[in-house]
Amino acid sequence: RKEVEQDPGPFNVPEGATVAFNCTYSNSASQSFFWYRQDCRKEPKLLMSVYSSGNEDGRFTAQLNRASQYISLLIRDSKLSDSATYLCVVNLGGYQKVTFGTGTKLQVIP
Amino acid sequence: EAQVTQNPRYLITVTGKKLTVTCSQNMNHEYMSWYRQDPGLGLRQIYYSMNVEVTDKGDVPEGYKVSRKEKRNFPLILESPSPNQTSLYFCATMGGQGSSGGYEQYFGPGTRLTVT
């Protein structure tokens, strides 16, 4: 089983739609969780951290489910500019091992 | 402006010709890391460094060397590049608990390497 698994997509959604991605992780000792956004051939950039209590940043909501070992990202009112690959990142804690998912590609269609 | 820089951004070279990709950061971060990204495989860690003179292997270290003589610099060295090292390379830093409480990474712009 991969340490971090994501559905590669692509998810093709119309503008204005709500879309959700899930990411599962295998190591129950994982401490920190993040979503990064990566545009084609560019560097990954932090989108948001993921807390047990859930967190929201504008149209983006992230959730963590420790019992089932997955994190999710919800994007509401999708914009064309949201088209990108979304990487799930899991950290064992501090400077310990950081593992990236292979990413989920989102394409928002006019 | 806080940033991570890499050079060169693009490089085409031939098998066996030694090369170095530089990485520099101005954030005073202790942790630096190198990744390669290949289609379908995602980001895989090559080497990382917890501080000056402290380096360790990541998941795919074969064929690569690194050094950390100064806090701000973390060059990646390919002593004898081979075609299977053709990839997109990213340098990253991590500076401890960010505003989110987690250990966030900051990436350089990437180096696209082609070995023929």
Interface residues (C-beta under 8 A of the other chain):
Chain A: P8 S32 F33 F34 R41 K42 E43 P44 K45 L46 M48 S49 Y51 L87 V89 N91 G93 G94 Y95 V98 F100 G101 T102 G103
Chain B: E30 Y31 S33 Y35 G40 L41 G42 L43 Q45 M50 L88 F90 M94 G98 S100 G101 G102 Y103 E104 Q105 Y106 F107 G108 P109 G110 R112
